[in-house]
Amino acid sequence: LLLAHGGLTTLGANAMSMAVVGPIVAYGIYRFGKKWNITRRWTIFFAAFFSDLATYVVTSLQLALAFPDASGGVFASFAKFAGIFAVTQIPLAITEGLLTVVVWNFLTTYSSRELNQLERGV
């Protein structure tokens, strides 16, 4: 309602892209990083980075389906929306990845006992 993402009229589309696809991508990348013994900080960076981008790829697809291009159809519309989002979202995804790693470093420094408890499921 307050962030100009469509409010109540786009709640389902926003929930799909931001509350379903983004977290699934982040979790998948995190699990992949743990399985292949990739440094946790890199895994966290890539999980945040790609989940942000996945959200906007899905949003581009949703907008392309809602507003297909008159001459190129859904694919051309998707390319236009994704290109517009790429200008702002790639730098934001990098920033989000870096900020997430900074927060992770803070948590591991000052709350390592609690993080160990969460990882063990206590």
Secondary structure, DSSP 8 states (H G I E B T S, - for coil): --SSS-GGGGHHHHIIIIIIIHHHHHHHHHHHHHHTT--HHHHHHHHHHHHHHHHHHHHHHHHHHHS-BTTTHHHHHHHHHHHHHHHHHHHHHHHHHHHHHHHHHHHHHH-HHHHHHHHHT-
